[in-house]
């Protein structure tokens, strides 16, 4: 009789709403459930908006920002007891982990007897490893890690010297098609994501778009703390009539698939789903070569254009070239979907299967 390789897995996440890491964790729950594993999702904070599969333990449902030390300890005790009582074969931790004190508690108390696989979803390693580096090595010395890009996996190895480092890409997420509920121009360039300029650098996108001096508009989809700042920048550059802010859209696919191309100008990424989603919908991309991910997704001149980061002139030239060169745009559009076929959920599921079976 063949050995049952199905496992009981806990996914530990900050929440299931708000950010790309949380969205990826929700989708991972669907991938692992599809492989036959029993999945529990443990949310440290309240917030569930992304579709998931499995059993939800919302630790944050009764958690408050002003909780005292005793209450916080009780929350951590509840988490430890849950992990102990459920007897998981594997814990996959997707939290940000920059606090040395919290990681001491997690690694030496909560996870002390558990098998843990730590996700690293950003090129900014400081988000996932507390300082100093020697402390991180002490906390995680014998742990396993998954980087969502080859670049991230290589950076972890070079910086910390851990042995058990794996790499698995994020899969193409499930997308809902249909009509957009916003009025859109017939032809437009698109930028989308959380409007946090210190991360996504929409200022560079808007400035390069202004320099390109094109007739077609730039649509920016998303919300965030820097929405007003970016609107003010557009006005100061004299292009407020060409930059259209449409806010957050619960169903972005219709907006993305109608765009001429999608722009990405981030300071840093992990494995940018903006690029993957766009290409999967047949929309080419123009992206800066930030750390990390774009160069592992974009084949310059084939499914989009890849330019040096922070180079406004190079980016504006790429935008103008793409819009005016019909042959280039047509070629990139033709190759878009094929270029990300290897990221289909069924392929990434097999990568996860091989990894989990090897642990």
ZADO-1210 file (C-alpha; in nm, 4 decimals, padded with zeros to 6 digits):
<atoms>
<atom x="00.0000" y="00.0000" z="00.0000" code="UNK" pos="1"/>
<atom x="00.1537" y="00.3377" z="-00.1014" code="UNK" pos="2"/>
<atom x="00.2569" y="00.5737" z="00.1742" code="UNK" pos="3"/>
<atom x="00.0187" y="00.8626" z="00.2398" code="UNK" pos="4"/>
<atom x="00.2209" y="01.1788" z="00.1725" code="UNK" pos="5"/>
<atom x="-00.0588" y="01.4194" z="00.2599" code="UNK" pos="6"/>
<atom x="00.0258" y="01.6457" z="00.5503" code="UNK" pos="7"/>
<atom x="-00.1432" y="01.8692" z="00.8029" code="UNK" pos="8"/>
<atom x="-00.0101" y="02.2189" z="00.7348" code="UNK" pos="9"/>
<atom x="-00.0526" y="02.5494" z="00.9182" code="UNK" pos="10"/>
<atom x="-00.0126" y="02.8746" z="00.7255" code="UNK" pos="11"/>
<atom x="00.0732" y="03.1555" z="00.9648" code="UNK" pos="12"/>
<atom x="00.0046" y="03.5011" z="00.8250" code="UNK" pos="13"/>
<atom x="-00.0470" y="03.8535" z="00.9538" code="UNK" pos="14"/>
<atom x="-00.3954" y="03.8535" z="00.7970" code="UNK" pos="15"/>
<atom x="-00.5802" y="03.7597" z="00.4790" code="UNK" pos="16"/>
<atom x="-00.6323" y="04.1124" z="00.3536" code="UNK" pos="17"/>
<atom x="-00.4450" y="04.4230" z="00.2482" code="UNK" pos="18"/>
<atom x="-00.1178" y="04.3207" z="00.0869" code="UNK" pos="19"/>
<atom x="00.0445" y="04.1019" z="-00.1733" code="UNK" pos="20"/>
<atom x="00.2008" y="03.8668" z="00.0839" code="UNK" pos="21"/>
<atom x="-00.1382" y="03.8077" z="00.2449" code="UNK" pos="22"/>
<atom x="-00.3017" y="03.7511" z="-00.0922" code="UNK" pos="23"/>
<atom x="-00.0302" y="03.5033" z="-00.1894" code="UNK" pos="24"/>
<atom x="-00.0800" y="03.3158" z="00.1383" code="UNK" pos="25"/>
<atom x="-00.4538" y="03.2896" z="00.0706" code="UNK" pos="26"/>
<atom x="-00.3838" y="03.1489" z="-00.2741" code="UNK" pos="27"/>
<atom x="-00.1228" y="02.9109" z="-00.1327" code="UNK" pos="28"/>
<atom x="-00.3959" y="02.7671" z="00.0917" code="UNK" pos="29"/>
<atom x="-00.5904" y="02.6811" z="-00.2239" code="UNK" pos="30"/>
<atom x="-00.2855" y="02.5266" z="-00.3933" code="UNK" pos="31"/>
<atom x="-00.1987" y="02.3078" z="-00.0919" code="UNK" pos="32"/>
<atom x="-00.5592" y="02.2029" z="-00.0397" code="UNK" pos="33"/>
<atom x="-00.5720" y="02.1051" z="-00.4071" code="UNK" pos="34"/>
<atom x="-00.2717" y="01.8782" z="-00.3440" code="UNK" pos="35"/>
<atom x="-00.4726" y="01.6948" z="-00.0777" code="UNK" pos="36"/>
<atom x="-00.3114" y="01.8474" z="00.2315" code="UNK" pos="37"/>
<atom x="-00.5171" y="01.9507" z="00.5338" code="UNK" pos="38"/>
<atom x="-00.4653" y="02.3263" z="00.5655" code="UNK" pos="39"/>
<atom x="-00.5231" y="02.5586" z="00.8605" code="UNK" pos="40"/>
<atom x="-00.4782" y="02.9357" z="00.8169" code="UNK" pos="41"/>
<atom x="-00.3749" y="03.1219" z="01.1317" code="UNK" pos="42"/>
<atom x="-00.4289" y="03.4995" z="01.1190" code="UNK" pos="43"/>
<atom x="-00.2370" y="03.7007" z="01.3762" code="UNK" pos="44"/>
<atom x="-00.4496" y="04.0099" z="01.3109" code="UNK" pos="45"/>
<atom x="-00.8129" y="04.0373" z="01.2127" code="UNK" pos="46"/>
<atom x="-00.8804" y="04.0904" z="00.8440" code="UNK" pos="47"/>
<atom x="-01.0125" y="03.8380" z="00.5942" code="UNK" pos="48"/>
<atom x="-01.0971" y="03.9547" z="00.2430" code="UNK" pos="49"/>
<atom x="-00.9074" y="03.7178" z="00.0113" code="UNK" pos="50"/>
<atom x="-01.0636" y="03.3807" z="-00.0821" code="UNK" pos="51"/>
<atom x="-00.8945" y="03.0868" z="00.0879" code="UNK" pos="52"/>
<atom x="-00.9404" y="02.7155" z="00.1474" code="UNK" pos="53"/>
<atom x="-00.8976" y="02.5359" z="00.4767" code="UNK" pos="54"/>
<atom x="-00.9762" y="02.5908" z="00.8416" code="UNK" pos="55"/>
<atom x="-00.9416" y="02.9493" z="00.9626" code="UNK" pos="56"/>
<atom x="-00.8109" y="03.0258" z="01.3124" code="UNK" pos="57"/>
<atom x="-00.8496" y="03.4021" z="01.3396" code="UNK" pos="58"/>
<atom x="-00.6364" y="03.4773" z="01.6424" code="UNK" pos="59"/>
<atom x="-00.6719" y="03.8487" z="01.5721" code="UNK" pos="60"/>
<atom x="-01.0527" y="03.8559" z="01.5852" code="UNK" pos="61"/>
<atom x="-01.0501" y="03.9735" z="01.9478" code="UNK" pos="62"/>
<atom x="-00.7109" y="04.1449" z="01.9374" code="UNK" pos="63"/>
<atom x="-00.6802" y="04.5214" z="01.9921" code="UNK" pos="64"/>
<atom x="-00.3985" y="04.7712" z="01.9287" code="UNK" pos="65"/>
<atom x="-00.4069" y="04.8846" z="02.2923" code="UNK" pos="66"/>
<atom x="-00.3846" y="04.5346" z="02.4416" code="UNK" pos="67"/>
<atom x="-00.1582" y="04.5222" z="02.7447" code="UNK" pos="68"/>
<atom x="00.1319" y="04.2831" z="02.7998" code="UNK" pos="69"/>
<atom x="-00.0813" y="04.0293" z="02.9844" code="UNK" pos="70"/>
<atom x="-00.3374" y="04.0185" z="02.7030" code="UNK" pos="71"/>
<atom x="-00.0635" y="03.9912" z="02.4393" code="UNK" pos="72"/>
<atom x="00.0912" y="03.7023" z="02.6308" code="UNK" pos="73"/>
<atom x="-00.2477" y="03.5275" z="02.6395" code="UNK" pos="74"/>
<atom x="-00.2755" y="03.5632" z="02.2611" code="UNK" pos="75"/>
<atom x="00.0687" y="03.4074" z="02.2151" code="UNK" pos="76"/>
<atom x="-00.0211" y="03.1302" z="02.4588" code="UNK" pos="77"/>
<atom x="-00.3374" y="03.0584" z="02.2576" code="UNK" pos="78"/>
<atom x="-00.1269" y="03.0304" z="01.9429" code="UNK" pos="79"/>
<atom x="00.1230" y="02.7954" z="02.1059" code="UNK" pos="80"/>
<atom x="-00.1552" y="02.5787" z="02.2445" code="UNK" pos="81"/>
<atom x="-00.3298" y="02.5649" z="01.9064" code="UNK" pos="82"/>
<atom x="-00.0128" y="02.4516" z="01.7321" code="UNK" pos="83"/>
<atom x="00.0539" y="02.1951" z="02.0039" code="UNK" pos="84"/>
<atom x="-00.2986" y="02.0567" z="02.0115" code="UNK" pos="85"/>
<atom x="-00.3371" y="02.0318" z="01.6325" code="UNK" pos="86"/>
<atom x="-00.0035" y="01.8504" z="01.5875" code="UNK" pos="87"/>
<atom x="00.0864" y="01.9970" z="01.2481" code="UNK" pos="88"/>
<atom x="00.3375" y="01.8223" z="01.0258" code="UNK" pos="89"/>
<atom x="00.4569" y="02.1568" z="00.8920" code="UNK" pos="90"/>
<atom x="00.4150" y="02.5275" z="00.9633" code="UNK" pos="91"/>
<atom x="00.4641" y="02.7746" z="00.6773" code="UNK" pos="92"/>
<atom x="00.5278" y="03.1194" z="00.8244" code="UNK" pos="93"/>
<atom x="00.4552" y="03.4144" z="00.5924" code="UNK" pos="94"/>
<atom x="00.4724" y="03.6912" z="00.8540" code="UNK" pos="95"/>
<atom x="00.7043" y="03.9897" z="00.8318" code="UNK" pos="96"/>
<atom x="00.9701" y="03.9210" z="01.0949" code="UNK" pos="97"/>
<atom x="01.1761" y="04.2331" z="01.1633" code="UNK" pos="98"/>
<atom x="01.1285" y="04.2479" z="01.5425" code="UNK" pos="99"/>
<atom x="01.4073" y="04.0692" z="01.7297" code="UNK" pos="100"/>
<atom x="01.1965" y="04.0407" z="02.0461" code="UNK" pos="101"/>
<atom x="00.9007" y="03.8860" z="01.8644" code="UNK" pos="102"/>
<atom x="01.1240" y="03.6422" z="01.6785" code="UNK" pos="103"/>
<atom x="01.2890" y="03.5356" z="02.0014" code="UNK" pos="104"/>
<atom x="00.9399" y="03.4540" z="02.1345" code="UNK" pos="105"/>
<atom x="00.8353" y="03.2736" z="01.8158" code="UNK" pos="106"/>
<atom x="01.1513" y="03.0710" z="01.7541" code="UNK" pos="107"/>
<atom x="01.2388" y="02.9855" z="02.1148" code="UNK" pos="108"/>
<atom x="00.8880" y="02.9528" z="02.2624" code="UNK" pos="109"/>
<atom x="00.5996" y="02.9196" z="02.0148" code="UNK" pos="110"/>
<atom x="00.7801" y="02.7194" z="01.7449" code="UNK" pos="111"/>
<atom x="01.0278" y="02.5477" z="01.9734" code="UNK" pos="112"/>
<atom x="00.9273" y="02.1901" z="01.8870" code="UNK" pos="113"/>
<atom x="00.7720" y="02.2579" z="01.5448" code="UNK" pos="114"/>
<atom x="00.8954" y="02.2066" z="01.1889" code="UNK" pos="115"/>
<atom x="00.8811" y="02.5505" z="01.0261" code="UNK" pos="116"/>
<atom x="00.9274" y="02.6703" z="00.6690" code="UNK" pos="117"/>
<atom x="00.9769" y="03.0478" z="00.6483" code="UNK" pos="118"/>
<atom x="00.8554" y="03.2418" z="00.3436" code="UNK" pos="119"/>
<atom x="01.0583" y="03.5404" z="00.2204" code="UNK" pos="120"/>
<atom x="00.8507" y="03.7524" z="-00.0175" code="UNK" pos="121"/>
<atom x="01.0594" y="04.0679" z="-00.0591" code="UNK" pos="122"/>
<atom x="01.4067" y="04.1655" z="-00.1736" code="UNK" pos="123"/>
<atom x="01.4184" y="04.3825" z="00.1377" code="UNK" pos="124"/>
<atom x="01.5461" y="04.1047" z="00.3622" code="UNK" pos="125"/>
<atom x="01.5247" y="04.3278" z="00.6689" code="UNK" pos="126"/>
<atom x="01.1475" y="04.2765" z="00.6514" code="UNK" pos="127"/>
<atom x="01.1906" y="03.9036" z="00.7149" code="UNK" pos="128"/>
<atom x="01.5082" y="03.8809" z="00.9249" code="UNK" pos="129"/>
<atom x="01.5683" y="04.0815" z="01.2440" code="UNK" pos="130"/>
<atom x="01.8942" y="04.2678" z="01.2938" code="UNK" pos="131"/>
<atom x="02.1758" y="04.2072" z="01.3594" code="UNK" pos="132"/>
<atom x="02.2486" y="03.9239" z="01.1176" code="UNK" pos="133"/>
<atom x="02.4114" y="03.7110" z="01.3877" code="UNK" pos="134"/>
<atom x="02.0862" y="03.7173" z="01.5839" code="UNK" pos="135"/>
<atom x="01.8901" y="03.6052" z="01.2775" code="UNK" pos="136"/>
<atom x="02.1368" y="03.3186" z="01.2305" code="UNK" pos="137"/>
<atom x="02.0816" y="03.2122" z="01.5910" code="UNK" pos="138"/>
<atom x="01.7033" y="03.2256" z="01.5582" code="UNK" pos="139"/>
<atom x="01.6752" y="03.0395" z="01.2265" code="UNK" pos="140"/>
<atom x="01.9971" y="02.8388" z="01.1965" code="UNK" pos="141"/>
<atom x="01.8358" y="02.5013" z="01.1222" code="UNK" pos="142"/>
<atom x="01.5191" y="02.6265" z="00.9544" code="UNK" pos="143"/>
<atom x="01.4032" y="02.5960" z="00.5951" code="UNK" pos="144"/>
<atom x="01.3307" y="02.9004" z="00.3774" code="UNK" pos="145"/>
<atom x="01.1429" y="02.9637" z="00.0545" code="UNK" pos="146"/>
<atom x="01.2284" y="03.2675" z="-00.1546" code="UNK" pos="147"/>
<atom x="00.9679" y="03.3681" z="-00.4119" code="UNK" pos="148"/>
<atom x="01.2392" y="03.4556" z="-00.6635" code="UNK" pos="149"/>
<atom x="01.5797" y="03.3130" z="-00.7517" code="UNK" pos="150"/>
<atom x="01.7349" y="03.6451" z="-00.6571" code="UNK" pos="151"/>
<atom x="01.5854" y="03.6350" z="-00.3075" code="UNK" pos="152"/>
<atom x="01.6978" y="03.2764" z="-00.2495" code="UNK" pos="153"/>
<atom x="02.0529" y="03.3680" z="-00.3575" code="UNK" pos="154"/>
<atom x="02.0564" y="03.6771" z="-00.1350" code="UNK" pos="155"/>
<atom x="01.9504" y="03.4790" z="00.1718" code="UNK" pos="156"/>
<atom x="02.2262" y="03.2260" z="00.1142" code="UNK" pos="157"/>
<atom x="02.4920" y="03.4910" z="00.0531" code="UNK" pos="158"/>
<atom x="02.3967" y="03.7013" z="00.3540" code="UNK" pos="159"/>
<atom x="02.3121" y="03.4433" z="00.6194" code="UNK" pos="160"/>
<atom x="02.4682" y="03.1205" z="00.4964" code="UNK" pos="161"/>
<atom x="02.1637" y="02.9048" z="00.5700" code="UNK" pos="162"/>
<atom x="02.1732" y="02.5627" z="00.4074" code="UNK" pos="163"/>
<atom x="01.8084" y="02.4796" z="00.3474" code="UNK" pos="164"/>
<atom x="01.6973" y="02.7501" z="00.1051" code="UNK" pos="165"/>
<atom x="01.4400" y="02.6744" z="-00.1617" code="UNK" pos="166"/>
<atom x="01.2803" y="02.8775" z="-00.4378" code="UNK" pos="167"/>
<atom x="00.9182" y="02.8596" z="-00.5494" code="UNK" pos="168"/>
<atom x="00.7519" y="03.1274" z="-00.7592" code="UNK" pos="169"/>
<atom x="00.4105" y="03.2701" z="-00.6805" code="UNK" pos="170"/>
<atom x="00.1528" y="03.1254" z="-00.9219" code="UNK" pos="171"/>
<atom x="-00.0796" y="03.3206" z="-01.1475" code="UNK" pos="172"/>
<atom x="-00.3753" y="03.4030" z="-00.9213" code="UNK" pos="173"/>
<atom x="-00.7335" y="03.3267" z="-01.0095" code="UNK" pos="174"/>
<atom x="-00.8860" y="03.6290" z="-01.1809" code="UNK" pos="175"/>
<atom x="-01.2466" y="03.7242" z="-01.2422" code="UNK" pos="176"/>
<atom x="-01.3384" y="03.8454" z="-01.5884" code="UNK" pos="177"/>
<atom x="-01.6251" y="04.0698" z="-01.6913" code="UNK" pos="178"/>
<atom x="-01.6997" y="04.4333" z="-01.7514" code="UNK" pos="179"/>
<atom x="-01.5251" y="04.7076" z="-01.5564" code="UNK" pos="180"/>
<atom x="-01.7469" y="04.9163" z="-01.3336" code="UNK" pos="181"/>
<atom x="-01.5484" y="05.2322" z="-01.4108" code="UNK" pos="182"/>
<atom x="-01.5453" y="05.4435" z="-01.7247" code="UNK" pos="183"/>
<atom x="-01.2156" y="05.4013" z="-01.9087" code="UNK" pos="184"/>
<atom x="-01.0526" y="05.5610" z="-02.2138" code="UNK" pos="185"/>
<atom x="-01.0362" y="05.3522" z="-02.5294" code="UNK" pos="186"/>
<atom x="-00.6550" y="05.3232" z="-02.5085" code="UNK" pos="187"/>
<atom x="-00.4399" y="05.3811" z="-02.2010" code="UNK" pos="188"/>
<atom x="-00.1275" y="05.2881" z="-02.0123" code="UNK" pos="189"/>
<atom x="-00.1799" y="05.1393" z="-01.6667" code="UNK" pos="190"/>
<atom x="-00.0073" y="05.1471" z="-01.3320" code="UNK" pos="191"/>
<atom x="-00.1609" y="04.9723" z="-01.0344" code="UNK" pos="192"/>
<atom x="-00.0944" y="04.8669" z="-00.6786" code="UNK" pos="193"/>
<atom x="-00.0929" y="05.0118" z="-00.3317" code="UNK" pos="194"/>
<atom x="-00.0195" y="05.3857" z="-00.3525" code="UNK" pos="195"/>
<atom x="00.2768" y="05.3850" z="-00.1145" code="UNK" pos="196"/>
<atom x="00.5497" y="05.5835" z="-00.2869" code="UNK" pos="197"/>
<atom x="00.8336" y="05.4653" z="-00.0626" code="UNK" pos="198"/>
<atom x="00.7766" y="05.1170" z="-00.2014" code="UNK" pos="199"/>
<atom x="00.6025" y="05.1455" z="-00.5395" code="UNK" pos="200"/>
<atom x="00.7594" y="05.4743" z="-00.6545" code="UNK" pos="201"/>
<atom x="00.4626" y="05.5936" z="-00.8610" code="UNK" pos="202"/>
<atom x="00.6352" y="05.9339" z="-00.8670" code="UNK" pos="203"/>
<atom x="00.8906" y="05.7934" z="-01.1106" code="UNK" pos="204"/>
<atom x="00.6110" y="05.6481" z="-01.3250" code="UNK" pos="205"/>
<atom x="00.4249" y="05.9778" z="-01.3444" code="UNK" pos="206"/>
<atom x="00.7402" y="06.1835" z="-01.4110" code="UNK" pos="207"/>
<atom x="00.8576" y="05.9487" z="-01.6882" code="UNK" pos="208"/>
<atom x="00.5091" y="05.9465" z="-01.8396" code="UNK" pos="209"/>
<atom x="00.5122" y="06.3276" z="-01.8437" code="UNK" pos="210"/>
<atom x="00.8522" y="06.3303" z="-02.0144" code="UNK" pos="211"/>
<atom x="00.7299" y="06.0833" z="-02.2794" code="UNK" pos="212"/>
<atom x="00.4803" y="06.3515" z="-02.3900" code="UNK" pos="213"/>
<atom x="00.2142" y="06.1224" z="-02.5345" code="UNK" pos="214"/>
<atom x="-00.1496" y="06.1853" z="-02.6151" code="UNK" pos="215"/>
<atom x="-00.2910" y="05.8723" z="-02.4558" code="UNK" pos="216"/>
<atom x="-00.3606" y="05.8799" z="-02.0778" code="UNK" pos="217"/>
<atom x="-00.2103" y="05.6963" z="-01.7827" code="UNK" pos="218"/>
<atom x="-00.4654" y="05.5200" z="-01.5613" code="UNK" pos="219"/>
<atom x="-00.3588" y="05.4586" z="-01.2004" code="UNK" pos="220"/>
<atom x="-00.5591" y="05.1948" z="-01.0148" code="UNK" pos="221"/>
<atom x="-00.5311" y="05.1544" z="-00.6394" code="UNK" pos="222"/>
<atom x="-00.5503" y="05.3506" z="-00.3189" code="UNK" pos="223"/>
<atom x="-00.3138" y="05.4302" z="-00.0376" code="UNK" pos="224"/>
<atom x="-00.1663" y="05.7094" z="00.1749" code="UNK" pos="225"/>
<atom x="00.0110" y="05.8824" z="-00.1156" code="UNK" pos="226"/>
<atom x="-00.2886" y="05.9267" z="-00.3475" code="UNK" pos="227"/>
<atom x="-00.3054" y="06.3032" z="-00.2879" code="UNK" pos="228"/>
<atom x="00.0710" y="06.3408" z="-00.3230" code="UNK" pos="229"/>
<atom x="00.0638" y="06.1712" z="-00.6638" code="UNK" pos="230"/>
<atom x="-00.2330" y="06.3785" z="-00.7814" code="UNK" pos="231"/>
<atom x="-00.0444" y="06.6917" z="-00.6777" code="UNK" pos="232"/>
<atom x="00.2636" y="06.5756" z="-00.8697" code="UNK" pos="233"/>
<atom x="00.0547" y="06.5189" z="-01.1833" code="UNK" pos="234"/>
<atom x="-00.0852" y="06.8693" z="-01.1549" code="UNK" pos="235"/>
<atom x="00.2585" y="07.0245" z="-01.1019" code="UNK" pos="236"/>
<atom x="00.3836" y="06.8508" z="-01.4179" code="UNK" pos="237"/>
<atom x="00.0880" y="06.9834" z="-01.6157" code="UNK" pos="238"/>
<atom x="-00.0549" y="06.6394" z="-01.6939" code="UNK" pos="239"/>
<atom x="-00.3416" y="06.6159" z="-01.4447" code="UNK" pos="240"/>
<atom x="-00.5791" y="06.5853" z="-01.7425" code="UNK" pos="241"/>
<atom x="-00.3827" y="06.2806" z="-01.8674" code="UNK" pos="242"/>
<atom x="-00.3410" y="06.0935" z="-01.5359" code="UNK" pos="243"/>
<atom x="-00.6651" y="05.9262" z="-01.4325" code="UNK" pos="244"/>
<atom x="-00.6941" y="05.7926" z="-01.0772" code="UNK" pos="245"/>
<atom x="-00.9684" y="05.5281" z="-01.0525" code="UNK" pos="246"/>
<atom x="-00.9026" y="05.4071" z="-00.6987" code="UNK" pos="247"/>
<atom x="-00.9122" y="05.0501" z="-00.5745" code="UNK" pos="248"/>
<atom x="-01.1057" y="04.8027" z="-00.7910" code="UNK" pos="249"/>
<atom x="-01.2232" y="04.4771" z="-00.6358" code="UNK" pos="250"/>
<atom x="-01.2077" y="04.3192" z="-00.9810" code="UNK" pos="251"/>
<atom x="-00.8981" y="04.4589" z="-01.1558" code="UNK" pos="252"/>
<atom x="-00.8821" y="04.2075" z="-01.4431" code="UNK" pos="253"/>
<atom x="-01.1109" y="04.3987" z="-01.6855" code="UNK" pos="254"/>
<atom x="-00.9012" y="04.7137" z="-01.6358" code="UNK" pos="255"/>
<atom x="-00.5718" y="04.5276" z="-01.6823" code="UNK" pos="256"/>
<atom x="-00.6680" y="04.3307" z="-01.9934" code="UNK" pos="257"/>
<atom x="-00.7847" y="04.6441" z="-02.1763" code="UNK" pos="258"/>
<atom x="-00.4615" y="04.8377" z="-02.1144" code="UNK" pos="259"/>
<atom x="-00.2033" y="04.8837" z="-02.3890" code="UNK" pos="260"/>
<atom x="00.0615" y="04.7915" z="-02.1323" code="UNK" pos="261"/>
<atom x="00.1226" y="04.7914" z="-01.7564" code="UNK" pos="262"/>
<atom x="00.3999" y="04.9945" z="-01.5935" code="UNK" pos="263"/>
<atom x="00.5918" y="04.9039" z="-01.2779" code="UNK" pos="264"/>
<atom x="00.8427" y="05.1394" z="-01.1128" code="UNK" pos="265"/>
<atom x="00.8958" y="04.9971" z="-00.7624" code="UNK" pos="266"/>
<atom x="01.1978" y="05.0633" z="-00.5431" code="UNK" pos="267"/>
<atom x="01.1973" y="04.6902" z="-00.4650" code="UNK" pos="268"/>
<atom x="00.9709" y="04.3893" z="-00.5024" code="UNK" pos="269"/>
<atom x="00.9660" y="04.0183" z="-00.4288" code="UNK" pos="270"/>
<atom x="00.8063" y="03.8545" z="-00.7281" code="UNK" pos="271"/>
<atom x="00.5754" y="04.1280" z="-00.8596" code="UNK" pos="272"/>
<atom x="00.2309" y="03.9912" z="-00.9275" code="UNK" pos="273"/>
<atom x="00.1406" y="04.3088" z="-01.1178" code="UNK" pos="274"/>
<atom x="00.3684" y="04.1849" z="-01.3961" code="UNK" pos="275"/>
<atom x="00.2527" y="03.8242" z="-01.3781" code="UNK" pos="276"/>
<atom x="-00.1172" y="03.9147" z="-01.3754" code="UNK" pos="277"/>
<atom x="-00.0785" y="04.1548" z="-01.6658" code="UNK" pos="278"/>
<atom x="00.1081" y="03.9079" z="-01.8840" code="UNK" pos="279"/>
<atom x="-00.1383" y="03.6307" z="-01.7985" code="UNK" pos="280"/>
<atom x="-00.4163" y="03.8588" z="-01.9243" code="UNK" pos="281"/>
<atom x="-00.2263" y="03.9265" z="-02.2485" code="UNK" pos="282"/>
<atom x="-00.1107" y="04.2753" z="-02.1487" code="UNK" pos="283"/>
<atom x="00.2618" y="04.3505" z="-02.2064" code="UNK" pos="284"/>
<atom x="00.4645" y="04.5318" z="-01.9404" code="UNK" pos="285"/>
<atom x="00.7256" y="04.8024" z="-01.9063" code="UNK" pos="286"/>
<atom x="00.9168" y="04.7667" z="-01.5810" code="UNK" pos="287"/>
<atom x="01.2227" y="04.8923" z="-01.4023" code="UNK" pos="288"/>
<atom x="01.4863" y="04.6341" z="-01.3139" code="UNK" pos="289"/>
<atom x="01.4345" y="04.6620" z="-00.9401" code="UNK" pos="290"/>
<atom x="01.5276" y="04.4018" z="-00.6783" code="UNK" pos="291"/>
<atom x="01.3820" y="04.1448" z="-00.7229" code="UNK" pos="292"/>
<atom x="01.1672" y="03.9641" z="-00.9780" code="UNK" pos="293"/>
<atom x="01.1298" y="04.1698" z="-01.2978" code="UNK" pos="294"/>
<atom x="01.4327" y="04.0222" z="-01.4753" code="UNK" pos="295"/>
<atom x="01.2986" y="03.6727" z="-01.3958" code="UNK" pos="296"/>
<atom x="00.9658" y="03.7588" z="-01.5610" code="UNK" pos="297"/>
<atom x="01.0339" y="04.0032" z="-01.8451" code="UNK" pos="298"/>
<atom x="01.2183" y="03.9159" z="-02.1653" code="UNK" pos="299"/>
<atom x="01.3159" y="04.2552" z="-02.2999" code="UNK" pos="300"/>
<atom x="01.1546" y="04.3237" z="-02.6368" code="UNK" pos="301"/>
<atom x="00.9621" y="03.9956" z="-02.6317" code="UNK" pos="302"/>
<atom x="00.6886" y="04.0281" z="-02.3671" code="UNK" pos="303"/>
<atom x="00.7695" y="04.3794" z="-02.2525" code="UNK" pos="304"/>
<atom x="01.0534" y="04.6173" z="-02.1795" code="UNK" pos="305"/>
<atom x="01.3035" y="04.6146" z="-01.8937" code="UNK" pos="306"/>
<atom x="01.4925" y="04.9348" z="-01.8067" code="UNK" pos="307"/>
<atom x="01.7364" y="05.0421" z="-01.5374" code="UNK" pos="308"/>
<atom x="01.5720" y="05.1517" z="-01.2149" code="UNK" pos="309"/>
<atom x="01.5565" y="05.5225" z="-01.1258" code="UNK" pos="310"/>
<atom x="01.6451" y="05.6247" z="-01.4826" code="UNK" pos="311"/>
<atom x="01.3607" y="05.8590" z="-01.5741" code="UNK" pos="312"/>
<atom x="01.4950" y="05.9273" z="-01.9234" code="UNK" pos="313"/>
<atom x="01.5350" y="05.5568" z="-02.0057" code="UNK" pos="314"/>
<atom x="01.1877" y="05.4819" z="-01.8752" code="UNK" pos="315"/>
<atom x="01.0248" y="05.7667" z="-02.0684" code="UNK" pos="316"/>
<atom x="01.2063" y="05.6559" z="-02.3842" code="UNK" pos="317"/>
<atom x="01.0833" y="05.2981" z="-02.3339" code="UNK" pos="318"/>
<atom x="00.7258" y="05.4178" z="-02.2858" code="UNK" pos="319"/>
<atom x="00.7377" y="05.6356" z="-02.5957" code="UNK" pos="320"/>
<atom x="00.9023" y="05.3626" z="-02.8034" code="UNK" pos="321"/>
<atom x="00.6468" y="05.1031" z="-02.7008" code="UNK" pos="322"/>
<atom x="00.3497" y="05.3276" z="-02.7775" code="UNK" pos="323"/>
<atom x="00.4811" y="05.4433" z="-03.1162" code="UNK" pos="324"/>
<atom x="00.6354" y="05.1158" z="-03.2373" code="UNK" pos="325"/>
<atom x="00.3359" y="04.9045" z="-03.3396" code="UNK" pos="326"/>
<atom x="00.5503" y="04.6056" z="-03.4341" code="UNK" pos="327"/>
<atom x="00.7131" y="04.5965" z="-03.0884" code="UNK" pos="328"/>
<atom x="00.3794" y="04.6321" z="-02.9089" code="UNK" pos="329"/>
<atom x="00.2216" y="04.3605" z="-03.1236" code="UNK" pos="330"/>
<atom x="00.5093" y="04.1184" z="-03.0643" code="UNK" pos="331"/>
<atom x="00.5035" y="04.1715" z="-02.6892" code="UNK" pos="332"/>
<atom x="00.1269" y="04.1272" z="-02.6741" code="UNK" pos="333"/>
<atom x="00.1469" y="03.8080" z="-02.8798" code="UNK" pos="334"/>
<atom x="00.4080" y="03.6578" z="-02.6447" code="UNK" pos="335"/>
<atom x="00.2614" y="03.7818" z="-02.3155" code="UNK" pos="336"/>
<atom x="00.0488" y="03.4862" z="-02.2062" code="UNK" pos="337"/>
<atom x="00.2885" y="03.2189" z="-02.3286" code="UNK" pos="338"/>
<atom x="00.5741" y="03.3805" z="-02.1328" code="UNK" pos="339"/>
<atom x="00.4099" y="03.3079" z="-01.7955" code="UNK" pos="340"/>
<atom x="00.2601" y="02.9660" z="-01.8689" code="UNK" pos="341"/>
<atom x="00.5177" y="02.8080" z="-01.6374" code="UNK" pos="342"/>
<atom x="00.3587" y="03.0028" z="-01.3514" code="UNK" pos="343"/>
<atom x="00.0176" y="02.8389" z="-01.3921" code="UNK" pos="344"/>
<atom x="-00.1159" y="02.7089" z="-01.0575" code="UNK" pos="345"/>
<atom x="-00.0861" y="02.3444" z="-01.1644" code="UNK" pos="346"/>
<atom x="00.2876" y="02.3886" z="-01.2329" code="UNK" pos="347"/>
<atom x="00.3602" y="02.5765" z="-00.9100" code="UNK" pos="348"/>
<atom x="00.1561" y="02.3174" z="-00.7198" code="UNK" pos="349"/>
<atom x="00.3995" y="02.0512" z="-00.8394" code="UNK" pos="350"/>
<atom x="00.6930" y="02.2620" z="-00.7182" code="UNK" pos="351"/>
<atom x="00.5284" y="02.2783" z="-00.3757" code="UNK" pos="352"/>
<atom x="00.4604" y="01.9050" z="-00.3834" code="UNK" pos="353"/>
<atom x="00.8248" y="01.8241" z="-00.4509" code="UNK" pos="354"/>
<atom x="00.9390" y="02.0600" z="-00.1756" code="UNK" pos="355"/>
<atom x="00.6970" y="01.9359" z="00.0888" code="UNK" pos="356"/>
<atom x="00.7637" y="01.5712" z="00.0030" code="UNK" pos="357"/>
<atom x="01.1361" y="01.6354" z="00.0512" code="UNK" pos="358"/>
<atom x="01.1051" y="01.7770" z="00.4043" code="UNK" pos="359"/>
</atoms>
